[in-house]
Amino acid sequence: MKRSLTDFNLFYTLMFPLVQFATFCHYRRIVVRGKENIPQDQRYILAPCHQNAMMDPLVVLMAMYKPIVFLARADIFANPVARFFLTWLRISPVYRIRDGRDQLTRNEAVFDNARQALEKGMPLCLMAEGTHNNRHQLLPLVKGMFRIAGETQRDLADKPLYIVPVGLDYDHYENPYSSVVVNFCKPIDVRQYMAEYADNEPMALNHMRQDLTLAMKDAIHQVNADEHYDDEYAYCHLKTADNLKSLHLRNNVWGRFMARRHISRQLAQLNSDSLAPIYAEGAAFASKCEAKRVPLWFASKCLGVPNWLLALRWFLGLIGLLLLLFLCRDMLLLWLLSNPVVYLPTHLIAKAKVKDPQFRSSINYGIRFALTMVYVITLFVVEICTCGLWRAVGLLLLGLLSAWLTPKIIVFLRDLLYGYRWLRRK
């Protein structure tokens, strides 16, 4: 008998907190806003933008902290091992025309399972664009989500079904320990389309898609330029500090995201003649950052802050780190042995072996997770056999602490290097 996506899954239950913790440690900061927009005790579909391959569902899962049924493109299920784990983690394949016309008929069973999950009260998450995108721009939405929504709402009758637009925004898609914003926006009640759905299903689904497209563009930093995408994106970072002040926002991950989004909205109202000097200014700023070897997201944090204050902040942080290392010098070897995986530059493996930049963060995450699990289990067994249970438990807890704290130290040292490059004259 085939296992349902909503059935109790011991493997999923055991792995869930470990995956959550790994995702938490993989990013410098995960900022979640708008969870009050998620319907309570109701059925709903989460519709995130697709920016970063498999990291998108992991980030959504981290933000929700509850089991979710996912639908994902079928090609990532080609490997039998991957298919086994993805299926047991409540991820089901969706077939596209590129997978072969004969495969499209299999979507009927997939959509039936998705509707059953929704009707049982399990949230469904479907990347609305159908494929990931390496730009801060929304791609055309696929129609599968709206078919599921319409058919499920028809079966539910007067019981509501909602679609929740979710915006994701990464400081950097590829580099480890970047920051990400998860922005839940106001839900769309599918019932409002059902009168039209009964008379003209394609038209109702099209209206549903149009409304969700507008809502999702509002949830993300939508860069409107195509040919001058890089110039507009750089200009948004250049003007972030000014807009933080005008919008009365704090200079943090959420504030900078809101400022960039506001800038792109303003640029969308200008004509091409007015945009030309703006693009030139953005290109010049991008060239400056490239010459200094400083990423745009870091430069946008520094603009508007006096150089002496930046230098003082980093100097005091370095003194504090050195003091901590001095006081804990006797534990350094034990700290290193408890979890050495965090020090490995595994992202370089992903960068060298994976052609699609959008998948590199996901591969790096998988490598680190697998290596950590193997190392920790091996060390735990060895410690139990040689030193006893309590010492093994203590070393395990130290390893978890290292997995959380060491990346923060690495991030600080990385920022220190970026800060030196930014402050020096060139």
ZAKEMI-348564 format. One record per residue: x, y, z of N, C-alpha, C in turn. Coordinates in steps of 0.02 Angstrom, whole numbers, plus 50000, padded with zeros to 5 digits. Atoms other than C-alpha are relative to their C-alpha. Example, Ala and Ser with C-alpha at 12.3 -4.5 7.8 and 13.67 -1.06 7.14 Angstrom:
# ZAKEMI-348564
500454994150000506154977550390500455006050000 499584994149997506844994750357499615005550037 
***
This chain:
# ZAKEMI-348564
500424994050000500005000050000500445006250000 499594994050007500705016949947499895004750059 500044995549943501115028650090499765006949979 500244993250013500165045150092500505005150027 499554994749978501115061350109499835002550070 500204997649935500135065150267500044994750054 499955005349950500425048450354500565001550049 499464999249951501465047850512500644996949972 499365002050028503285046350464500535000850054 499524999849945504525041650600500665003249978 499384997150025506025046050492499945007649995 500124992850005505285063250456499995003250069 500064997249932504875065950640500695000650033 499344999949970506655061750693500465005149965 499564995750037507495071750555499795007450002 500264993150004506385087250566500405004950044 499634995149960507255095750715500735000649979 499314999650023508975091350646500065004449938 500014995950061508565098950476499875007450018 500134993249979507845114250562500625003350030 499404997349968509415116650666500545001249948 499494999250052510535114050514499865006149957 500194994150039509565127250416500145006350040 499874994349956509675139150564500745001850001 499284998849997511565136950569500295001849932 499754998950068511765137950379499985007449982 500084992950016511205156150376500225004450058 499804995149949511865171150466499395002350039 500624997949969510105177050499499424998449955 500635001250036508365171650447499475004550032 500484995049975507155186150466499314998249974 500685002050018505315181150466499525005750018 500514994949989503935194050448499344997849971 500675001150028502055193150422499684993350018 500315006549984501675176450507499285000850024 500704998849980500085184550571499534999549940 500415000650061499475183650389499844992749983 500145007150013499485164550393499334998250034 500655001649970497675158650419500074994650054 499975004849945497485149850585499424995149996 500505005350002496565133250589499614999949935 500315000050066496205134950403500454996349951 499615003250053496775126450244500325005349956 499664994850041498065135950143500584997049960 499435001650044499365134750005500515005550007 499454995249998501045143350029500285000749929 499754998850068501655151449867500625004550003 499394996049998503475156949886500285001249930 499604999250060504525164449748500574994850003 499495005350003505885152349690500675003149983 499384996450009507575160449715500634995750008 499395003449981508775147249779499924992550006 500055007350004508375129249729499714996950063 500275003749943508145117349877500035004050065 499974996149939508585130750005499345003750012 500644996549992506905139249973499524996050044 500455003749955505835125150047500294999150070 499715000649933507075122950189499915006350041 500104993649965506955141350233499275000950019 500714999649984505055140850223499834995350058 500115004849946505055125350334500265002850066 499714997049941506185134450456499555005550027 500434994449979505025149550459499344997650030 500645002649977503455139150484500074995750063 499875004949947504195126150602499404995450012 500525005149997502825113650562500034995949936 499965004250060502665099150439499605003149942 500304997350061502245104550261500084994949944 499945004050061501885094950102500245004549944 499714996150055502945101149957499894996549934 499985002550068502795099049770500635002949968 499384997850031504425099949671500064997249930 499905002250069504985097949491500264992949999 499895007250001505125079849440500734998149986 499335002150020506905080049371500474998950058 499555001049942507685081149545499874993250033 500165006649974506875064149581500324994449958 499735004950046507865055449443500454994950036 499575004449962509145048449565499584996050050 500425004149955508365033649661500095001750074 499874998249930509205038449825499665006650017 500324993549989508635056549808499244999350002 500725001050001506885050649764499744997150065 500215003149937506795039849920499965005250056 499984995249945507295053750039499505005749989 500474994650014506265067149952499284997850013 500685002649988504705056249958499864999350074 500105000849928504945052050141500015006750037 500024993349969505175070550176499405004049975 500634997050021503435073950105500095004949942 499924996150060504035080949939499794995649941 500285004050055503095075049785500185003349933 499794997150065503625077149601499415002749960 500474997450048502695087849477500334999749932 499715001350066502965083549294499835005849953 500074994550047503225096749160500084997349929 499985002150070503185096048970500704997749981 499315002050015505085094748968500164993050025 499915006849975504935078449065499694994849953 500325004550047503965071048919499245000450005 500734999450000502145072448867499664994150034 500305005949971501815054748924500025000250076 499944999549927502325059749101499475004750030 500474995049974501035073749116499394996850032 500595003349971499635061449152500114998050072 499855001949931500525056849314499855005750049 500164994349957500135074249379499314999450032 500675000749972498325069249407500034996850069 499935003349935498825057449548500355004750050 499634995349956500045070549617499525005450026 500464994749979498695083949619499454997250046 500495003249954497455071749699500284999550071 499685000549934498695068549841500075006850033 499934993349972498985087149861499335002550027 500674997949977497105090449874499824996350064 500155003849939496935076550002500385002750060 499614997049945498335084250106499685006450024 500334993749981497475101150102499354998750038 500645001449968495795093750148500094997250070 499855002649933496615085150298500305005450045 499744994549960497275102050355500765000849998 499274999550006499105099550304500165005749951 499814994750047499875115350227500364997249939 499675001950063500425113550046500435005849977 499544994850026501925122949977500194998249929 499845001050071502175124949791500355006249975 499644994350028503495136049712499635002449938 500494997850050502345146449606500295001149931 499704998750066503595150149467500194993549964 499855006450032503955131649436500744998649991 499285000850006505825134549417500345005750036 499664994749963507135144449511500285005349953 499794994250039507775161249453500585003350037 499424997049967509465169349486499975007650001 500104992849996508745186849484499435001650049 500544997749956507655196749603499425002549956 500564998650044506255195949477499534993950000 500495005550001504655185749475499904997449930 500145003250065504475173449332499254998849993 500715001850009502775169049256499824994050043 500215005349955501795158049375499714994149961 500265006050032501385140149328499284998950020 500735000749990499565134749316499824994350048 500165005849958499695118849422499725002050068 500244997849935499465128149586499275002049997 500684997450005497855136149526499504994549985 500435005950010497145119649465499864996650067 500095003149934497445112249637499555004250044 500404995549957496705127549723499274999949979 500704999950023495145127949614499644993550015 500325006449989494785109249626499904998650075 500075001149927495105108849814499455004350029 500534995649975493995123949846499314997549979 500645002850022492625115749743499794994350045 500155005649956492735100249853499835002450071 500114997449933492765110850012499355003850006 500634996250000491195120449961500095006650037 499984993649965490955134550088500615000750047 499414999549957492505130250190500565003649962 499524995950038493875142750145500674996549987 499325001950018495515139050058500365006549981 499624993950012496865152450052500654998549964 499325000250028498425155649950500395005750033 499594995149964499785164450051500625001649959 499384998150036501075174149947500585000550048 499414999849958502825172150018500595002749960 499414997250032504295183149971500634997650034 499345002049973506075176749992500525004749970 499484995450023507575188349981500654998250034 499355002149974509385182550000500515005549989 499434995650011510905193550027500434997449944 499595003350052511855181149920499744992949993 500275006650011511215165349840500494994550017 499515005449999512835155549844500414999650063 499535000149944513935160749989499674997450064 500285002249936513695152050157499965005850049 500094995249946513125161950308499775006849975 500324993950021512155174850210499355000950040 500634998849965510515182350272499424999349951 500595001050043508765178950207499395002850035 500644997449976507075187450227499454995449975 500605003850017505465177250231499415004550016 500524995049992503985188750203499324997049981 500685002650011502225181450224499525005949990 500464994450014500915192850145499274997850008 500715001349988499025194050156499744994549955 500235005850039498155178050101499455001949950 500524999250051497045176849948499484994650011 500555004749989495345168749978499774997349933 500165003150064495035156449837499255000149986 500735000150009493145156949866499755005649954 500224994350040493035173849778500014998549925 499965001750072493435165349611499534994449980 500365006150015492245150749624499375000949959 500594998850042490705158649546500215000049926 499744999950068491715162249389500284993149980 499715006650012492575145249407499464995149974 500555004550021490895136449387499805001249928 500214998250068490535145749223500574999649950 499434999550046492265148049148500644998650039 499435001949959493645138349234500665003249978 499364996950020495125144549127500055007450018 500004992849984494615162749152500095001150075 499944999349927494445160549341500714998550023 499315001749982496145152149354500485005549978 499584994550025496905166149250499965006050045 500084994449953496185179349366500354998650067 499665002049939496835169649515500765001049992 499284999450013498565169349435500205007449997 499854992950004498515188049397500045003250070 500014997149933498055192449576500604997650042 499435002649962499395181049649500665003149974 499404996950028500695188349530500115006950030 499944993349971500345205949594500184999650074 499865000749928500365200149775500724997850011 499325002449991502015191049753500525005349982 499544994550017502845205749667500045005050057 500014995649942502325215949819500394997050059 499685003449944503105202849934500764999849994 499295000750012504845203249856500305006749979 499654994450032506145215649797499994998749926 500095001250071505565216149617500405005149961 499594995750043506935223249505499684999949931 500404999750061506005229249351500415000049936 499594999650061507445231949230500214993149978 499755006250028507945217849114500715000949974 499344998850028509385224149009500485003150051 499594996649950510015235049152499864997450070 500165003049935509585222949292500555001350051 499444999349953511315223349372500095007250023 499924992949983511375242349366499475002350049 500534998149954509685244349449500104996850069 499905003549937510085231349581500565003450040 499464996549966511725240249622499785006850024 500254993449980510845257149627499574999450063 500425001149941509605250249754500444999450063 499545000649943511065245649868500345006750015 499684993549991511885262449839499565004850040 500464995249970510345271949895499644997150062 500325003149942509865260050037500045004450062 499914996049939510595271150174499555006250001 500434994050004509665286650113499274998250013 500705001949991508015277350107499864997350069 500105002049930508265269750279499815006050042 500154993949962508255287450347499325002849983 500644997150021506785293550244499404995750020 500545004649981505745278150286500004998350075 499945001149927506285278250470500074992550016 499875007149990506945260450459500694999150031 499365001649971508355252550556500464996849948 499505002950045509965247350469500124992750018 499955007249988509645228750483499764996349937 500175004050060509205214550363499315001949974 500684998250021507345218650360499965007149974 500014993050021507605237450348500305001049932 499684999250065508795235950202499594996849944 500445003150049507615224050112499435004749982 500554995450012506175236350132500225006249961 499744994150035507255250850074500134998449926 499875001950069507825241649916499344999149961 500655001050032506035236649878499675006749983 500294993350010505465254749897500345003649942 499634996750054506835260949780499784997449932 500215002950065506355248849640499295002149982 500684997650014504535254149657500015007149973 499944993150025505045272249633500285000149929 499695000250067506125267949482499504997649947 500505002650047504655258749402499555005549972 500434994550021503755275449387500355005049954 499614995350040505145284049289500044997749928 499915001750070505375284849101500724998349985 499345002350018506895278449008500535005550003 499524994549998507715295648994500225001550071 499834998749930507645297949182500414994350030 499665005849972508305280449213500724999449978 499325000750028509875282049106500555002250050 499484998149951510895292249234499994995850063 500065004349941510245281149374500384993449988 499655006250017510875265549286500765001249999 499284998550002512555274049258500285000550070 499794999449930512665278249443500054993250033 499985006849972512245260349490500594996049973 499435003550030513545253449368500655002350031 499394997449970514875264849441500104997450071 499965002649932514465259149618500184992649999 499845007150006514525240849565500744999149983 499295000450018516235243849486500445001650060 499614998349940516855252049646500024994150049 500025005849955516285237149751500414994349973 499615005450030517055225049628500755001450007 499294998349993518715234449633500244999050071 499825001049929518715233849823499894992850023 500165007049984518135215549818499554999650062 500504999649947516665219649931499324998949969 500675001250028514905212749898499545005950011 500464994449995513485224849871499645000250067 500385000149938512525219150025500425002750059 499584997449946514025223250136500105007549992 499904992850011514335240150056499385004050021 500624996449982512505244950082499935000850076 500014999349927512735241850270500465005650023 499504995249978514235253450277499835007149980 500174993250023513545268150178499565003550052 500384996249950512885281650293500274999450070 499695000949934513965275850440500705002949996 499324997250002515545286050479500544994650001 499475005050004517145276750439500324998650068 499685001049935517845279650612499574995550045 500445004249960516305271550690500034992749977 499925006850026516455256450575500644996950025 499355002649978518295254550618500004998550074 500035001149928517955256350804499594993850016 500435005849988516565243450798500374993549986 499635006150018517645230550710500604998950045 499425000649955519155234350821499794997150067 500245002549936518165231650980499784992649995 500205006950011517425215650908500604995349996 499405004150005519165209150866500334999150068 499725000449933519805213151040499604995050043 500425004649963518315203851114500114992849980 499885006750024518635188751004500674997350025 499345002149976520485188051049499994998550075 500055001249928520045189451233499644993450014 500365006349991518805175151218500454994149984 499545005450018520095164251131500544999050053 499495000549948521375168251266499724996650063 500305002849940520195164051409499824992649990 500225007050013519625147751325500544996049964 499475003350038521335142651256500084992650018 499935007049980521335126551357499484995449969 500545004050029519725120951272500015000249923 500014999150073520215125451093500034993349963 499945006550034520735107751044499354996050006 500635003649991519155100251119499455003249958 500494996450041518115113651031500074998149927 499875001850070518935109550865499784992849986 500165007150011518715090750886499254998750005 500725001249991516885092450936499615000749935 500364999150063516375098250762500455003549949 499544996750048517765101550635499695001649933 500314998950065516555101450488499865007449987 500174993050010516085119650518500595004049972 499424996450024517865124750472500184998249928 499835002450067517895115550306499685004649947 500274995850053517685126450149499624995949948 500375004550044516405114550076499655003849942 500324996250053515625128649974500445000349937 499555000050057517175127949862499904993649959 500155006250036516745109849818499385001049956 500614998750038514995115049766500135004849942 499854995150052515685129749668500384996949942 499605003250052516905118649573499614994749962 500345005850030515715104149538499315001449972 500704998650019513995112149514499985005949952 500014994850050513695122049356499475005350015 500554995349986512035129949409500135003450067 499854996649936512445143349540499434999550051 500565000249955510695141849611499994993650043 499985006349963511045123949667500594999450047 499385000749961512725127349748499885000350075 500144999549929512045132749915499664993650026 500355006249980510905117349920500494994250006 499505005449998512355105649879500475000950059 499574998649942513455114150008499664998150065 500405001849941512075112250137499984992450009 500045007349996511895093750096500664996950020 499345002649983513765090550105500155001050075 499854998549930513935099050274499554996050047 500465003849958512395090550344500224992750004 499805007050002512975073250289500664998950038 499365000749966514765075650349499935000850076 500114998849928514175082450517499664994050032 500355005749972512975067950544500484994050008 499535005649997514315054950503500525001050055 499484998649951515635063350610499724999650072 500284999649932514505066650761499804993050025 500205006749980513785048950763500614995750016 499395003849989515515041250746500345002050065 499684997649939516245052150882499604998250062 500435001749943514755048950996500094992650020 499915007149986514955030050980500694998650031 499325000949974516835030951008500055002450072 499974997249932516615041951162499644995550050 500375004549955515315030251237500434993950016 499605006149990516465015251212500635001350041 499354998749967518015023851282499935004050064 500034995449943517445037251405499335000050037 500645000249966515635033651449499485004549969 500584996650030513915040351410500025007550013 500074992949984513985057051501500515004349964 499504996250038515605062651420499805000449927 500235000050069514895057651251499445005149990 500554995150004513325067951284500285007150004 499704993449993514385082751340500355002249936 499664998450062515435081951182499495001349943 500534998950049513845080651078499715007050007 500274993349988513135096451158500515005349980 499484995250020514805105251131500035000649924 500014999950073514725100350948499425004149973 500584996050021512985107850931500115007450013 499844993149985513575123751016500495002849948 499524997950050515035124450895499675001249932 500354999250064513865122150746499625006649997 500374993649998512905137650803500485006050007 499584994349982514315148750870500575001049950 499424999350044515785145150754499845003849935 500164996050059514895151650596499965007550015 500034992949983514595168050688500705003050004 499304997749997516465169450721500285000649930 499774999750069516835165350539499715006049964 500334994250031515575178450483500335006550023 499684993949975516375191450595500695001049967 499354999550032518105187650524499935001949926 500124998350070517405188450348499815007449993 500194993050001516605205250386500595004650015 499404996249984518235211150459500435001049938 499634999550062519095207250294499655004849951 500384995550044517705215850195500085007250025 499944993349973517825230750313500685003149985 499344997450016519685232450287500035002149926 500004998350071519435232050098499595006249986 500454994350012518025244750109500325006550023 499734993849971518965257350218500655002249968 499364997950031520625256950127499865003949936 500094995850059520845269549988500234996249938 499825003050064520865263649809499685003749943 
***
